[in-house]
Amino acid sequence: MKYIVSVSRWLVGILFIISGLIKLNDPVGFSFKLEEYFSQGVLNIPFLEPYALSISIVVVILEVLLGIMLLVGYRPKFTIYSLLGMIIFFTFLTFYSAYFNKVTDCGCFGDAVKLTPWESFSKDIVLLVLIVILVIGLKHIKPFSNFNTRRGIVLLTLLGCVVFVNHVLNHLPVMDFRPYKIGINIEEGMSTPKNAPQPIFDYAWKFNVNGKEKVIITQGDYPTVEGEYVSVETTEVQKGYEPPIHDFTIEQQGENFAGSLLHEDKLIMIVAYDLVKSNYDAFPAIKKVADKAKVKGYKVIGMSASNDELSSKIVDKYNLGFSFYFTDETTLKTIVRSNPAVLVLEKGTIKQKVHYNDVDNLKF
């Protein structure tokens, strides 16, 4: 039992630390995932949506802290029962997502590791079993070093988490795991390789043969059957290749200009996924960047999911000198975790990407 508890302790501690650190690197992204869970179509608690970022910060720091506390043996009873409560809650969320197909990615490991809903639920079940083992074998959780040392490690971890999360919130994630990271060509990211796997479907053909129902399953071909056709049901048994970048458009008045704009030699994208929620204090600096870029021969465009009326008001109010195009809000949130933000592209390749606090660091 002592050995089993020791293995469980290390597995749980390390997994919680890794999961927490990945989300701590991108708390804004995790807050978007929480907003999905809070929405009316999922848990129907929309009053929590405005607090999604604050909740995400608390949750990810708590994940890291509990992982560290478990490994060093700091207040083991409180730590293990806190882990138990957290994993029960996570298990409920992942089961709800998987069973009702509500949220297709739990965000457990951010964008670093994508898990299907059932994979996320299975992972939480394994963690739940491991934590139950820790509850049963609580007496075998031996502390690391003396109490003051353990407390010091926990406090330093907390301080480090707070400093790190403050940095990524005021700049951008240190590690970018998304398909729009610097160096990526957007057009190439939307393309499908010639030999990419194709989706495979099972077709359940239903016939009436001499008054009896007969079902024949094929993967596309119409079966040869001496009977009356009734219906067919299609089931996807293997997913095909999906490009890392999809649903990317740059629209204006219903026309998609992505093809031409992504071939511009010099392009500046001012991204503001929702102009209602944008930091308006950043727009004077954005204007300076846009004006400087134009002098350097760059084409400057805005990209937002807001309506034309609001976009025009913002352009006029801050005398921005460029117009906004429409792009899907989820896509813009994926591109960059800042509202607004600036991207520099050359023939569709992302060369620079900065938070509105760092526009002075752009190099033209």
Residue frames relative to the residue before (quaternion, step in Angstrom):
aa qw qx qy qz dx dy dz
M 1.0000 0.0000 0.0000 0.0000 0.00 0.00 0.00
K 0.6281 0.5491 -0.3300 0.4418 3.56 0.99 -0.84
Y 0.6624 0.4990 -0.2986 0.4724 3.57 1.00 -0.87
I 0.6475 0.5208 -0.3140 0.4592 3.61 0.95 -0.89
V 0.6496 0.5083 -0.3117 0.4718 3.58 0.98 -0.85
S 0.6445 0.5317 -0.3215 0.4456 3.59 0.96 -0.84
V 0.6620 0.4884 -0.3031 0.4810 3.59 0.94 -0.90
S 0.6520 0.5157 -0.3105 0.4610 3.58 0.95 -0.90
R 0.6297 0.5549 -0.3240 0.4366 3.56 1.01 -0.86
W 0.7012 0.4592 -0.2708 0.4734 3.59 0.87 -0.93
L 0.6511 0.5165 -0.3271 0.4497 3.58 0.94 -0.81
V 0.6818 0.4808 -0.2891 0.4694 3.57 0.85 -0.97
G 0.6685 0.5205 -0.3053 0.4347 3.56 0.86 -0.95
I 0.6923 0.4759 -0.2802 0.4645 3.56 0.85 -0.98
L 0.6565 0.5138 -0.3163 0.4527 3.60 0.95 -0.85
F 0.6602 0.4925 -0.3154 0.4712 3.59 0.95 -0.80
I 0.6440 0.5147 -0.3274 0.4618 3.59 0.98 -0.77
I 0.6726 0.4909 -0.3025 0.4638 3.59 0.86 -0.95
S 0.6611 0.5062 -0.3040 0.4629 3.57 0.89 -0.96
G 0.6779 0.4966 -0.2918 0.4569 3.58 0.92 -0.89
L 0.6743 0.5011 -0.3042 0.4491 3.59 0.90 -0.89
I 0.6258 0.5318 -0.3434 0.4557 3.58 0.99 -0.76
K 0.7054 0.4329 -0.2652 0.4947 3.59 0.92 -0.86
L 0.5920 0.5613 -0.3629 0.4504 3.60 1.15 -0.58
N 0.5993 0.5616 -0.3384 0.4593 3.56 1.18 -0.60
D 0.8022 0.1152 -0.0312 0.5850 3.60 1.16 -0.63
P 0.0133 -0.8429 0.5378 -0.0038 3.63 0.54 1.12
V 0.5873 0.5696 -0.3760 0.4350 3.60 1.13 -0.56
G 0.6457 0.5177 -0.3140 0.4653 3.57 0.99 -0.84
F 0.6580 0.4944 -0.3113 0.4750 3.58 0.99 -0.80
S 0.6201 0.5390 -0.3466 0.4525 3.60 1.09 -0.66
F 0.6029 0.5401 -0.3598 0.4641 3.60 1.09 -0.64
K 0.6451 0.5168 -0.3143 0.4669 3.56 1.05 -0.80
L 0.6400 0.5145 -0.3217 0.4714 3.59 1.02 -0.78
E 0.6101 0.5483 -0.3485 0.4535 3.58 1.05 -0.72
E 0.6077 0.5389 -0.3487 0.4676 3.58 1.10 -0.68
Y 0.6723 0.4949 -0.2964 0.4638 3.57 0.89 -0.93
F 0.7004 0.4846 -0.2715 0.4481 3.59 0.98 -0.85
S 0.5316 0.6810 -0.3920 0.3163 3.59 1.19 -0.53
Q 0.6819 -0.5163 0.3435 0.3879 3.56 -1.28 0.45
G 0.6846 0.5071 -0.2921 0.4345 3.58 1.03 -0.71
V 0.7134 0.3932 -0.2536 0.5217 3.61 1.22 -0.21
L 0.8397 -0.0002 0.0205 0.5426 3.64 -0.13 -1.23
N 0.3180 -0.7923 0.4685 0.2272 3.56 1.32 -0.18
I 0.5102 0.5749 -0.4782 0.4250 3.57 0.76 1.10
P 0.0018 -0.8709 0.4914 -0.0071 3.60 0.75 1.05
F 0.5428 0.6262 -0.4089 0.3822 3.62 1.20 -0.37
L 0.6441 0.5183 -0.3232 0.4604 3.60 1.26 -0.32
E 0.4694 0.7155 -0.4271 0.2921 3.60 1.20 -0.34
P 0.6640 0.4983 -0.3383 0.4431 3.67 0.88 -0.75
Y 0.7151 0.4291 -0.2453 0.4944 3.59 1.21 -0.44
A 0.3268 0.7928 -0.4715 0.2055 3.57 1.30 0.14
L 0.6693 0.4970 -0.3184 0.4513 3.61 0.89 -0.85
S 0.6550 0.5051 -0.3190 0.4627 3.60 0.91 -0.86
I 0.6510 0.5075 -0.3114 0.4708 3.57 0.98 -0.87
S 0.6517 0.5249 -0.3247 0.4408 3.59 0.93 -0.86
I 0.6421 0.5220 -0.3257 0.4572 3.59 0.99 -0.82
V 0.6629 0.5023 -0.3060 0.4633 3.58 0.90 -0.94
V 0.6728 0.5146 -0.3046 0.4356 3.59 0.87 -0.97
V 0.7152 0.4551 -0.2848 0.4474 3.61 0.77 -0.97
I 0.6264 0.5041 -0.3494 0.4811 3.61 1.04 -0.65
L 0.6347 0.5276 -0.3252 0.4616 3.58 1.01 -0.80
E 0.6120 0.5501 -0.3488 0.4485 3.61 1.02 -0.76
V 0.6822 0.4775 -0.2865 0.4739 3.57 0.85 -0.98
L 0.6695 0.5151 -0.3046 0.4401 3.58 0.86 -0.95
L 0.6737 0.4889 -0.3055 0.4623 3.59 0.88 -0.90
G 0.6189 0.5404 -0.3408 0.4569 3.58 1.06 -0.70
I 0.6699 0.4839 -0.2840 0.4863 3.56 0.96 -0.92
M 0.6517 0.5231 -0.3152 0.4498 3.59 0.92 -0.92
L 0.6443 0.5153 -0.3287 0.4597 3.59 1.00 -0.75
L 0.6877 0.4963 -0.2937 0.4409 3.58 0.87 -0.92
V 0.7411 0.3846 -0.2402 0.4951 3.61 0.96 -0.80
G 0.4581 -0.7092 0.4340 0.3144 3.60 1.25 -0.18
Y 0.3558 0.7344 -0.4999 0.2900 3.59 1.05 0.72
R 0.8282 -0.1323 0.0246 0.5440 3.57 -0.67 1.19
P 0.0737 -0.8775 0.4723 0.0395 3.60 0.73 1.11
K 0.6503 0.5194 -0.3445 0.4344 3.61 0.92 -0.77
F 0.6608 0.4892 -0.2988 0.4845 3.57 0.91 -0.94
T 0.6544 0.5382 -0.3085 0.4324 3.59 0.93 -0.94
I 0.7161 0.4633 -0.2693 0.4472 3.57 0.74 -1.06
Y 0.6822 0.4631 -0.3073 0.4751 3.61 0.93 -0.77
S 0.5940 0.5336 -0.3605 0.4822 3.59 1.18 -0.48
L 0.6369 0.5133 -0.3154 0.4811 3.57 1.02 -0.81
L 0.6361 0.5321 -0.3251 0.4545 3.56 1.00 -0.84
G 0.6689 0.4971 -0.3008 0.4637 3.58 0.89 -0.90
M 0.6650 0.5074 -0.3046 0.4556 3.56 0.96 -0.86
I 0.6983 0.4629 -0.2938 0.4603 3.61 0.86 -0.89
I 0.5899 0.5435 -0.3768 0.4633 3.62 1.08 -0.54
F 0.6566 0.5025 -0.3054 0.4723 3.57 0.96 -0.86
F 0.6673 0.4931 -0.3002 0.4707 3.60 0.91 -0.93
T 0.6404 0.5297 -0.3299 0.4477 3.59 0.98 -0.81
F 0.6220 0.5283 -0.3327 0.4725 3.56 1.04 -0.77
L 0.6691 0.5092 -0.3042 0.4478 3.60 0.89 -0.94
T 0.7031 0.4624 -0.2849 0.4589 3.58 0.83 -0.96
F 0.6206 0.5153 -0.3518 0.4750 3.62 1.05 -0.64
Y 0.6414 0.5230 -0.3224 0.4595 3.57 0.93 -0.90
S 0.6629 0.5077 -0.3014 0.4604 3.59 0.95 -0.90
A 0.6968 0.4792 -0.2765 0.4565 3.56 0.90 -0.95
Y 0.7051 0.4820 -0.2794 0.4386 3.57 0.80 -1.01
F 0.7784 0.3124 -0.1655 0.5187 3.57 0.92 -0.89
N 0.3504 -0.7692 0.4692 0.2557 3.59 1.35 0.04
K 0.2707 0.8035 -0.4818 0.2213 3.54 0.91 0.98
V 0.7854 0.0829 -0.0216 0.6131 3.59 0.85 -0.98
T 0.3220 -0.8186 0.4478 0.1604 3.56 -0.35 1.27
D 0.7690 0.1513 -0.1272 0.6079 3.61 1.24 -0.20
C 0.3750 -0.7730 0.4682 0.2066 3.57 -0.51 1.18
G 0.3864 -0.7314 0.4791 0.2936 3.60 1.17 -0.47
C 0.2546 0.8124 -0.4922 0.1812 3.59 1.25 0.37
F 0.7885 0.1579 -0.0754 0.5896 3.57 1.04 -0.82
G 0.5911 -0.6020 0.3558 0.4021 3.55 1.11 0.78
D 0.7353 -0.3504 0.3029 0.4948 3.55 -1.02 -0.89
A 0.4798 0.6955 -0.4248 0.3251 3.59 1.28 -0.09
V 0.7868 0.0542 0.0063 0.6148 3.57 0.99 -0.92
K 0.2014 -0.7922 0.5681 0.0955 3.56 -0.56 1.17
L 0.0601 -0.7919 0.6076 0.0072 3.57 -0.84 1.01
T 0.4545 -0.6394 0.5364 0.3112 3.55 -1.11 0.67
P 0.6810 -0.4918 0.3278 0.4324 3.63 -1.15 0.36
W 0.6972 0.4548 -0.2922 0.4708 3.60 0.89 -0.85
E 0.5996 0.5343 -0.3612 0.4739 3.61 1.11 -0.56
S 0.6384 0.5191 -0.3197 0.4699 3.59 1.02 -0.82
F 0.6566 0.5037 -0.3087 0.4689 3.57 0.95 -0.87
S 0.6462 0.5167 -0.3200 0.4616 3.61 0.95 -0.85
K 0.6301 0.5338 -0.3231 0.4622 3.57 1.01 -0.82
D 0.6835 0.4809 -0.2874 0.4680 3.58 0.94 -0.87
I 0.6003 0.5458 -0.3603 0.4603 3.59 1.09 -0.61
V 0.6427 0.5112 -0.3192 0.4730 3.58 0.97 -0.87
L 0.6650 0.4911 -0.3061 0.4721 3.59 0.92 -0.88
L 0.6198 0.5480 -0.3396 0.4475 3.58 1.02 -0.76
V 0.6469 0.5100 -0.3119 0.4734 3.59 0.97 -0.87
L 0.6633 0.5086 -0.3038 0.4572 3.58 0.93 -0.93
I 0.6790 0.4774 -0.2984 0.4712 3.61 0.96 -0.82
V 0.5956 0.5365 -0.3635 0.4747 3.61 1.08 -0.61
I 0.6100 0.5346 -0.3446 0.4726 3.60 1.05 -0.73
L 0.6528 0.5070 -0.3138 0.4673 3.59 1.00 -0.81
V 0.6194 0.5352 -0.3414 0.4619 3.59 1.05 -0.73
I 0.6759 0.4895 -0.2842 0.4720 3.58 0.92 -0.95
G 0.7868 0.3094 -0.1517 0.5121 3.56 0.96 -0.88
L 0.1326 0.8481 -0.5025 0.1031 3.56 1.15 0.67
K 0.6514 0.5427 -0.3226 0.4209 3.59 0.97 -0.79
H 0.6590 0.5093 -0.3095 0.4589 3.59 1.24 -0.37
I 0.5205 0.6086 -0.4289 0.4180 3.62 1.28 0.03
K 0.0736 -0.8234 0.5626 -0.0071 3.55 -0.15 1.32
P 0.4926 -0.6891 0.4484 0.2853 3.61 -0.93 0.89
F 0.3852 -0.6772 0.5784 0.2421 3.50 -1.31 0.52
S 0.8421 -0.0107 -0.0374 0.5379 3.59 -0.67 1.14
N 0.6932 -0.4662 0.3381 0.4334 3.58 -1.29 -0.29
F 0.7258 -0.4757 0.2870 0.4056 3.55 -1.32 0.39
N 0.6686 0.5117 -0.3131 0.4395 3.61 0.88 -0.91
T 0.6345 0.5207 -0.3299 0.4663 3.58 1.04 -0.75
R 0.6548 0.5104 -0.3048 0.4667 3.56 0.95 -0.91
R 0.6617 0.4976 -0.3054 0.4704 3.57 0.93 -0.88
G 0.6327 0.5373 -0.3281 0.4509 3.58 1.02 -0.77
I 0.6422 0.5197 -0.3211 0.4631 3.57 0.98 -0.85
V 0.6618 0.5070 -0.3036 0.4613 3.58 0.95 -0.91
L 0.6722 0.4954 -0.2988 0.4620 3.60 0.92 -0.88
L 0.6424 0.5070 -0.3193 0.4779 3.58 1.02 -0.77
T 0.6202 0.5329 -0.3354 0.4678 3.58 1.07 -0.74
L 0.6522 0.5118 -0.3070 0.4673 3.56 0.96 -0.91
L 0.6572 0.5041 -0.3068 0.4688 3.58 0.92 -0.88
G 0.6566 0.5170 -0.3074 0.4551 3.57 0.93 -0.89
C 0.6452 0.5220 -0.3154 0.4602 3.58 1.00 -0.84
V 0.6613 0.5083 -0.3075 0.4580 3.58 0.93 -0.92
V 0.6602 0.4980 -0.3088 0.4698 3.60 0.92 -0.87
F 0.6734 0.5066 -0.2965 0.4494 3.58 0.91 -0.93
V 0.6869 0.4763 -0.2977 0.4612 3.60 0.84 -0.94
N 0.6088 0.5386 -0.3519 0.4641 3.59 1.08 -0.63
H 0.6429 0.5304 -0.3176 0.4523 3.58 1.04 -0.79
V 0.7222 0.4408 -0.2714 0.4588 3.60 0.75 -0.98
L 0.6213 0.5363 -0.3525 0.4496 3.60 1.12 -0.51
N 0.7450 0.3922 -0.2081 0.4978 3.57 1.07 -0.73
H 0.7159 0.2863 -0.2257 0.5956 3.55 1.31 0.08
L 0.5826 -0.5197 0.4050 0.4759 3.62 -0.48 -1.15
P 0.6861 -0.4531 0.3374 0.4583 3.63 -1.19 0.24
V 0.5153 -0.6492 0.4630 0.3139 3.57 -0.99 0.83
M 0.7573 0.1964 -0.1118 0.6127 3.56 1.06 -0.83
D 0.1797 -0.7883 0.5830 0.0805 3.57 -0.81 1.04
F 0.1080 -0.8239 0.5560 0.0202 3.58 -0.44 1.24
R 0.5404 0.6545 -0.3897 0.3573 3.59 1.26 -0.01
P 0.6174 -0.5925 0.3696 0.3622 3.61 -1.18 0.41
Y 0.6695 0.4672 -0.3087 0.4880 3.62 1.25 0.09
K 0.2964 0.7739 -0.5163 0.2161 3.59 1.07 0.60
I 0.6817 -0.4881 0.3548 0.4137 3.55 -1.28 0.40
G 0.7503 0.3510 -0.2931 0.4775 3.56 -0.94 0.99
I 0.5971 0.5696 -0.3538 0.4402 3.59 1.26 -0.28
N 0.2847 -0.7170 0.6090 0.1842 3.55 -1.10 0.79
I 0.4367 -0.7421 0.4420 0.2512 3.56 -0.54 1.19
E 0.6568 0.5114 -0.3256 0.4485 3.60 0.90 -0.83
E 0.6473 0.5030 -0.3179 0.4764 3.57 0.97 -0.81
G 0.6513 0.5252 -0.3131 0.4493 3.57 1.06 -0.73
M 0.6726 0.4804 -0.2923 0.4811 3.58 1.22 -0.41
S 0.6084 0.5967 -0.3433 0.3949 3.57 1.23 -0.36
T 0.3239 -0.7241 0.5797 0.1861 3.54 -1.28 0.50
P 0.4512 -0.6957 0.4806 0.2855 3.64 -0.68 1.00
K 0.6391 -0.5640 0.3669 0.3727 3.57 -1.14 0.65
N 0.7852 0.3173 -0.1596 0.5071 3.58 0.87 -0.93
A 0.2873 0.7833 -0.5071 0.2162 3.58 1.19 0.49
P 0.5732 -0.6002 0.4271 0.3588 3.61 -1.05 0.70
Q 0.2930 -0.7498 0.5720 0.1571 3.54 -0.99 0.87
P 0.5598 -0.5943 0.4364 0.3782 3.60 -1.10 0.52
I 0.2246 -0.7598 0.5978 0.1222 3.56 -1.11 0.73
F 0.1009 -0.8043 0.5853 0.0162 3.56 -0.86 1.03
D 0.2833 -0.6963 0.6295 0.1968 3.52 -1.24 0.63
Y 0.1588 -0.7737 0.6091 0.0719 3.55 -0.94 1.00
A 0.1650 -0.7854 0.5928 0.0673 3.55 -0.62 1.19
W 0.1318 -0.8163 0.5617 0.0290 3.55 -0.19 1.36
K 0.1591 -0.7952 0.5815 0.0642 3.56 -0.80 1.02
F 0.0311 -0.8023 0.5951 -0.0340 3.56 -0.82 1.09
N 0.3238 -0.6802 0.6148 0.2333 3.50 -1.33 0.39
V 0.0125 0.8102 -0.5816 0.0721 3.56 -0.34 1.30
N 0.8345 -0.1465 0.0376 0.5299 3.55 -0.46 1.28
G 0.7397 -0.4327 0.2158 0.4681 3.53 0.97 0.96
K 0.6760 0.4415 -0.2950 0.5109 3.60 1.29 0.01
E 0.4643 -0.6788 0.4987 0.2737 3.54 -1.09 0.79
K 0.0160 -0.7918 0.6103 -0.0188 3.55 -0.93 0.97
V 0.1379 -0.7956 0.5879 0.0487 3.57 -0.85 1.02
I 0.0613 -0.7809 0.6216 -0.0039 3.55 -0.86 1.05
I 0.2040 -0.7919 0.5679 0.0935 3.58 -0.79 1.03
T 0.0414 0.7654 -0.6401 0.0510 3.56 -0.88 1.02
Q 0.4155 -0.6746 0.5337 0.2957 3.55 -1.31 0.00
G 0.8460 -0.0810 -0.0365 0.5258 3.52 0.83 1.05
D 0.6878 0.4856 -0.2986 0.4495 3.59 0.89 -0.87
Y 0.4434 -0.6640 0.5339 0.2781 3.54 -1.08 0.77
P 0.3801 -0.7634 0.4710 0.2257 3.60 -0.58 1.10
T 0.4113 -0.6734 0.5550 0.2633 3.51 -1.21 0.58
V 0.1569 0.7891 -0.5644 0.1847 3.55 -0.35 1.28
E 0.3303 -0.7215 0.5715 0.2092 3.54 -0.98 0.85
G 0.5503 0.5700 -0.4259 0.4369 3.52 0.17 1.31
E 0.5910 -0.5814 0.4330 0.3540 3.55 -1.33 0.08
Y 0.4304 -0.6999 0.5128 0.2487 3.58 -0.81 1.06
V 0.1821 -0.7946 0.5723 0.0888 3.59 -0.94 0.92
S 0.7529 -0.2743 0.2288 0.5528 3.58 0.69 -1.07
V 0.2073 -0.7500 0.6073 0.1606 3.56 -1.37 0.05
E 0.1482 -0.7651 0.6215 0.0804 3.57 -1.07 0.81
T 0.2226 -0.7921 0.5614 0.0882 3.55 -0.94 0.98
T 0.0266 -0.7902 0.6120 -0.0156 3.55 -0.94 0.96
E 0.3385 -0.7288 0.5575 0.2085 3.58 -0.85 0.98
V 0.1484 -0.8203 0.5501 0.0490 3.58 -0.58 1.16
Q 0.7888 0.0726 -0.0592 0.6074 3.58 1.23 -0.33
K 0.3767 -0.7384 0.5143 0.2197 3.54 -0.72 1.08
G 0.4051 -0.6928 0.5415 0.2506 3.53 -1.16 0.64
Y 0.6964 -0.4409 0.3484 0.4464 3.55 -1.30 -0.04
E 0.0912 -0.7746 0.6238 0.0515 3.55 -0.95 0.89
P 0.4543 -0.6918 0.4789 0.2927 3.61 -0.65 1.04
P 0.5630 -0.6223 0.4168 0.3495 3.61 -1.00 0.72
I 0.7434 0.2645 -0.1749 0.5889 3.58 1.20 -0.56
H 0.1653 0.7724 -0.5970 0.1404 3.57 -0.70 1.07
D 0.7852 0.2825 -0.2437 0.4943 3.55 -1.25 0.41
F 0.4247 0.6845 -0.4823 0.3442 3.59 1.07 0.71
T 0.1403 0.7748 -0.6040 0.1234 3.56 -0.67 1.11
I 0.1650 -0.7280 0.6511 0.1371 3.54 -1.31 0.38
E 0.0241 0.8709 -0.4842 0.0810 3.55 0.14 1.32
Q 0.0233 0.7531 -0.6575 0.0051 3.48 -1.30 0.60
Q 0.8339 -0.0469 -0.0386 0.5486 3.54 -0.68 1.17
G 0.7402 -0.4562 0.2138 0.4454 3.53 0.96 0.97
E 0.6517 0.4955 -0.3185 0.4779 3.59 1.25 -0.05
N 0.3536 -0.7453 0.5349 0.1828 3.57 -0.95 0.95
F 0.1331 -0.8209 0.5547 0.0279 3.59 -0.55 1.21
A 0.3243 0.7847 -0.4863 0.2064 3.60 1.26 0.14
G 0.6403 0.5623 -0.3325 0.4040 3.58 0.90 -0.92
S 0.7278 0.4169 -0.2464 0.4857 3.59 0.83 -0.95
L 0.6760 0.5090 -0.3100 0.4334 3.60 0.87 -0.87
L 0.6716 0.4949 -0.3034 0.4604 3.59 1.05 -0.69
H 0.6492 0.4729 -0.3302 0.4959 3.57 1.29 0.04
E 0.4113 0.7023 -0.4744 0.3356 3.57 1.29 0.14
D 0.5065 -0.6532 0.4727 0.3055 3.56 -0.99 0.86
K 0.7915 0.0657 -0.0033 0.6076 3.56 1.03 -0.86
L 0.1033 0.8073 -0.5672 0.1257 3.56 -0.53 1.18
I 0.1372 -0.7537 0.6383 0.0764 3.54 -1.03 0.91
M 0.1209 -0.7751 0.6173 0.0604 3.57 -0.89 0.99
I 0.1590 -0.7406 0.6463 0.0921 3.55 -0.83 1.05
V 0.1079 -0.8340 0.5410 0.0103 3.57 -0.29 1.28
A 0.1216 0.7503 -0.6403 0.1108 3.56 -0.84 1.08
Y 0.2862 -0.8216 0.4602 0.1767 3.57 0.08 1.29
D 0.7857 0.0237 -0.0060 0.6181 3.60 1.10 -0.66
L 0.3186 -0.7908 0.4933 0.1725 3.58 -0.34 1.26
V 0.5496 0.5879 -0.4021 0.4366 3.60 1.20 -0.33
K 0.7597 0.3714 -0.1832 0.5014 3.58 1.01 -0.85
S 0.4390 0.7204 -0.4487 0.2950 3.61 1.25 -0.03
N 0.4569 -0.6237 0.5506 0.3148 3.54 -1.28 0.43
Y 0.2812 -0.8130 0.4865 0.1525 3.57 -0.15 1.30
D 0.5691 0.6012 -0.3871 0.4060 3.60 1.15 -0.47
A 0.6332 0.5554 -0.3303 0.4260 3.59 1.21 -0.42
F 0.5756 0.6546 -0.3766 0.3136 3.61 1.10 -0.52
P 0.5892 0.5460 -0.4006 0.4406 3.69 0.99 -0.48
A 0.6668 0.4740 -0.2993 0.4911 3.59 1.01 -0.80
I 0.6026 0.5505 -0.3467 0.4622 3.58 1.12 -0.69
K 0.6356 0.5334 -0.3273 0.4521 3.59 0.99 -0.83
K 0.6424 0.5223 -0.3247 0.4572 3.59 0.96 -0.88
V 0.6453 0.5156 -0.3129 0.4689 3.57 0.99 -0.87
A 0.6609 0.5158 -0.3038 0.4525 3.58 0.92 -0.93
D 0.6637 0.5022 -0.3042 0.4634 3.58 0.93 -0.90
K 0.6560 0.5079 -0.3064 0.4668 3.57 0.98 -0.88
A 0.6515 0.5260 -0.3116 0.4492 3.57 0.99 -0.87
K 0.6367 0.5308 -0.3332 0.4493 3.59 0.99 -0.78
V 0.6261 0.5300 -0.3300 0.4671 3.57 1.02 -0.80
K 0.6958 0.4609 -0.2583 0.4865 3.58 1.10 -0.74
G 0.6149 -0.5995 0.3342 0.3883 3.60 1.26 0.14
Y 0.4739 0.6696 -0.4439 0.3605 3.60 1.21 0.33
K 0.3482 -0.6554 0.6180 0.2593 3.53 -1.25 0.53
V 0.1539 -0.8080 0.5667 0.0489 3.58 -0.79 1.03
I 0.0384 0.7880 -0.6127 0.0469 3.58 -0.87 0.98
G 0.3377 -0.6916 0.5907 0.2424 3.53 -1.30 0.40
M 0.1209 -0.7764 0.6145 0.0701 3.58 -1.17 0.57
S 0.1823 0.7798 -0.5712 0.1800 3.55 -0.66 1.15
A 0.4062 -0.6780 0.5496 0.2708 3.53 -1.31 0.33
S 0.4757 0.6732 -0.4361 0.3610 3.58 1.29 0.10
N 0.6004 -0.5916 0.3996 0.3604 3.56 -1.21 0.45
D 0.6886 -0.5101 0.3328 0.3935 3.56 -1.27 0.43
E 0.6228 0.5632 -0.3470 0.4178 3.59 0.99 -0.77
L 0.6917 0.4569 -0.2776 0.4856 3.58 0.86 -0.95
S 0.6246 0.5466 -0.3373 0.4442 3.59 0.98 -0.84
S 0.6642 0.5068 -0.2990 0.4610 3.58 0.93 -0.91
K 0.6324 0.5369 -0.3299 0.4504 3.59 1.02 -0.80
I 0.6634 0.4987 -0.3015 0.4694 3.57 0.96 -0.89
V 0.6402 0.5270 -0.3186 0.4593 3.58 0.95 -0.87
D 0.6924 0.4719 -0.2769 0.4703 3.60 0.89 -0.92
K 0.6635 0.5360 -0.3145 0.4167 3.57 0.89 -0.96
Y 0.7924 0.2858 -0.1418 0.5200 3.57 0.93 -0.89
N 0.3830 -0.7554 0.4591 0.2680 3.57 1.33 0.21
L 0.0957 0.8734 -0.4730 0.0661 3.55 0.99 0.90
G 0.3332 -0.7847 0.4766 0.2148 3.59 1.05 -0.62
F 0.7205 0.2914 -0.2588 0.5735 3.60 1.20 0.42
S 0.3987 -0.7132 0.5236 0.2413 3.57 -1.20 0.41
F 0.4479 -0.6841 0.5155 0.2565 3.54 -1.26 0.51
Y 0.2286 -0.7204 0.6398 0.1394 3.51 -1.21 0.74
F 0.4607 -0.6730 0.5024 0.2872 3.55 -1.23 0.43
T 0.0754 0.7491 -0.6555 0.0586 3.55 -1.05 0.92
D 0.6270 -0.5665 0.3856 0.3704 3.57 -1.07 0.75
E 0.5494 -0.6568 0.4127 0.3106 3.57 -0.91 0.95
T 0.6496 0.5146 -0.3245 0.4559 3.59 0.91 -0.85
T 0.6288 0.5337 -0.3266 0.4617 3.58 1.01 -0.80
L 0.6790 0.4874 -0.2933 0.4640 3.58 0.88 -0.93
K 0.6283 0.5206 -0.3346 0.4715 3.60 1.05 -0.71
T 0.6515 0.5088 -0.3057 0.4725 3.56 1.11 -0.70
I 0.6231 0.5702 -0.3426 0.4114 3.58 0.99 -0.81
V 0.8066 -0.1144 0.1329 0.5645 3.59 0.76 -1.00
R 0.3700 -0.7468 0.5197 0.1878 3.58 -1.03 0.87
S 0.5982 0.5058 -0.3982 0.4772 3.58 0.76 1.03
N 0.0831 -0.8090 0.5819 0.0015 3.55 -1.01 0.81
P 0.4561 -0.3775 -0.7469 0.3027 1.62 -0.26 2.53
A 0.1784 -0.7427 0.6315 0.1330 3.52 -1.42 0.03
V 0.2966 -0.7490 0.5662 0.1746 3.57 -1.27 0.30
L 0.0865 -0.7707 0.6304 0.0330 3.55 -1.02 0.93
V 0.1882 -0.7461 0.6286 0.1129 3.53 -1.14 0.75
L 0.0345 -0.8138 0.5794 -0.0307 3.58 -0.72 1.12
E 0.1075 -0.7444 0.6537 0.0835 3.51 -1.29 0.56
K 0.8240 -0.1475 0.0314 0.5461 3.56 -0.45 1.26
G 0.7653 -0.4071 0.1888 0.4615 3.55 0.88 0.99
T 0.6136 0.5299 -0.3539 0.4663 3.60 1.27 -0.05
I 0.3904 -0.7271 0.5184 0.2239 3.57 -0.80 1.04
K 0.1607 -0.8176 0.5509 0.0465 3.55 -0.56 1.22
Q 0.7889 0.0103 0.0167 0.6141 3.56 1.07 -0.77
K 0.0008 -0.7739 0.6330 -0.0217 3.54 -1.20 0.64
V 0.0720 0.8348 -0.5381 0.0913 3.58 -0.53 1.12
H 0.5383 -0.5680 0.5357 0.3172 3.49 -1.40 0.53
Y 0.6196 -0.5601 0.3798 0.3976 3.60 -1.14 0.48
N 0.6056 0.5554 -0.3610 0.4408 3.61 1.19 -0.39
D 0.7510 0.4002 -0.1907 0.4894 3.59 1.21 -0.45
V 0.3010 0.7879 -0.5025 0.1901 3.62 1.16 0.35
D 0.6071 0.5662 -0.3565 0.4286 3.59 1.17 -0.54
N 0.6337 0.5435 -0.3310 0.4398 3.59 1.23 -0.32
L 0.4709 0.6791 -0.4465 0.3431 3.61 1.25 -0.11
K 0.1792 -0.7770 0.5981 0.0803 3.52 -1.10 0.83
F 0.1148 -0.7964 0.5928 0.0334 3.55 -0.77 1.08
